[in-house]
Amino acid sequence: MTAATTWQLLFVDDDLDICRQVQEYLEGEIITSPDDRLQVETLNDFGSALNELEVRRFDLLSLDVHLGPYSSMSDEEIGITTLQDIQQRRFVPVVFYTGLPHLVRHLVTPLIQVVEKTEGLPRLLDSLRNIFATRLPAVNRALIRHLETIQREYMWDFVAHHWAQFSDTSDHTALAYLLARRLATSLSGSGIQQLAQELGDSTGTAVTAGQVHPMRYYVIPPVEPAPMAGDIYQGQIGEHNGRWVLLTPSCDLVTGREKADLVLLARCLPLTEQVEYQQWRDGLPTPSRTSNGKLQDLFRNNRRDSQSERFYFLPGALSLPDLVVDFQQLMTLQREHMGGLERLASLDSPFAEALLARFTRYFGRLDTPDLDVAVLLQRLRAVNGERTA
């Protein structure tokens, strides 16, 4: 059972009567569960609201479209500039409660809602609930709380106790590196499961030891500006239009000291095109043990035999479908032509390294004749026969 939560809403409008009406109507309203409540703070000035966003955290912002100095702009520019001013301060979902909905209607997304004032306060409350139903405000709050907890504990429990070592060093970035790595480590494995628990998500905590959630495979979108081994692309190469994974070592692609004129990519085929999947699907609702086993073997990237190592399975995530990398379908491409491909994601560590290791094993394997076991057994029988004689 999750604890009750007070969600913080900042409402901004230069009309004092509207601010009062909104606060009276929304204060204490149920948002996500019977125990959760909404707390409303109002401001009458857009500039003050921007300053408030820089020093305080709110779960949601609702405001009229700000004209003021923007009044000389086009309708579309007014809405965009208002939103940009907010986005430059903090991530916070927005509901525009306005008499000028045409100025911001083109900005609507699941996290940016528009309610015309004539629609009334019940419609405003519905829009707030719709945004909270995305769970993103809860994820955002849990993530911030997690990072602040790690920072607080690290600073008090380690840095404060070892300050003499830090104060004596001339490397003033050492602490920043240590803290950054601490935060990064806290967001892997058990850290992610802890976040899932805070969000009341049982699926995020049910991962068996030694296994990972599919999203752990990827960094979406890629962070590094230069291409990296394990990057997944989409586009046309030769006669084939599809998805590809980059196999060229990252060190050969570093901007400013590129060593690779050509890059090597392997084709990523949809799982639905694989025989193992098709046989399993044809057997539904009760596929045979054999088809179940073959499909599961395709998913297990740790198997090591000449047939299975030809493939590397990539689980689906967001817009990426389940994919199977085939190391027998390779293409080379001029490095400068990579700009014609769409870079979708990067494989995270250690999965990018595992992909390259599997590729190296597959193409570096050395086939040798099988040992004549019958001759060996005959010799062993002869040796042991002499001992028992």
LINSULQUI-V274306 format. One line per field, one symbol per residue. ss: DSSP state (H for helix, E for strand, L for the rest). phi: phi as a letter, one per 30 degrees, with the letter a starting at -180 (. if undefined). Layout:
ss->???
phi->???
//
This chain:
ss->LLLLLEEEEEEELLLHHHHHHHHHHHLLLLLLLLLLEEEEEEELLHHHHHHHHHHLLLLEEEELLLLHHHLLLLHHHHHHHHHHHHHLLLLLEEEEEELLHHHLHHHLELLEEEEEHHHLHHHHHHHHHHHHHLLHHHHHHHHHHHHHHHHHHHHHHHHHHHHHHHHLLLLLLHHHHHHHHHHHHHLLLHHHHHHHHHLLLLHHHLLLLLLLLHHHHEELLLLLLLLLLLEEEEEEELLEEEEEEELLLHHHLLLLLLLLLEEEEEEEEEHHHLHHHHHHHHLLLLLLHHHHHHHHHHHLLLLLLLLHHHEEEELLELLELLEEEEEEEEEEEEHHHHHHLEEEEEELLLHHHHHHHHHHHHHHLLLLLLLLHHHHHHHHHHHHHHHHL
phi->.dddbcdccccbadcdddeddddddceiddccaecdbcccccbcbdddddddddcbccdabbadddchddddddeddddddeddedddcadaebcdcbdbdddbedcdbecbcbbdeddjdeddddddddddddideddddddddddddddddddddcdddbdeddddddddceddddddddddddcchddddddddddicdddccddeibbdedddbcbdecdddebejdcbblcbidccacbbdcdeeddcddjbdccdcccbcdcceedcdeddddddddddbdddddedddddddddcdbaeddddcbdcddahddddbbdcdcccbcbeedddddccdcacdddcdddddddddddddcdcdbdddddddddddddddddddcd
//
